[in-house]
Amino acid sequence: MRGIGETMQGDQRESETGPASDLASAADLVCRTVRAIDACGMTEVDVLLSDLLCAAWPTSRAQSQ
């Protein structure tokens, strides 16, 4: 699936605005996300970690390995 402003070339996805812009956007998103997580209370962080665990390893068996 292509996002807005992206073109497919071979097996690589490149933005029409250039890789530097994509890297800056990704870095900004990571910074905003980390700040939002830091601002949360422990309960919200625990819920987020639980959700991430379930997303990465959806079965109980996988989570216990």
N, C-alpha and C positions, 0 to 999 in steps of 0.2 A: 504494500500500500504506500502510495506517495503522499507526502505532506505538501502543504502549500509552499510553493517556491522551490521544489526539489525536482530534479530530473534523474532518470536512471541512465547510467552509462556502464555497460558491462555488468559486473557484479558489484560495483561501487555506487553508493548513493551520494550525490554531491549537491550542495545547495547552490542556487544561482547567485547567492550573495557572497559565497566563498567560504572556505573552511575556517578562516580566522574569525569570521562573524559567528559561525556555528559554535566554535570553541568558546568564544566569549559569552554567548547565550547560555551554553551548557554550564559554564563556570558560574554565571550569575544565578542560574536556577539552583545549582547545588548550594551556593552560599545562602540564598533565601530559604531553602529547605532546612539547612542546618540551623539557621537562626530561629526558624519557626519551631523546630524540635527542641532547641535549647530553651525556648520561652514556655514550653509546655510543662505541666506538672508531671510527677512521676507516674500517676495513673494513666495519663495519655501516652506517655512514652512506653509503658508496659503494654498497652493495647496495640500501639504501632509495632513494637517488636514481635508481639504475638501474631499480628497480621502478616508481617514480613516472613516469619517462620512458616506460616501456613501457605503463603504464596510460593515460597522456595521449595518446601517439602510438604505437599498436600496430604500425605497419609500419615497416620500415627506411627506406623512402622518406620517410615523414612525419617521422621522427626526424632525417633529414639536411637538411631544409629550413631 
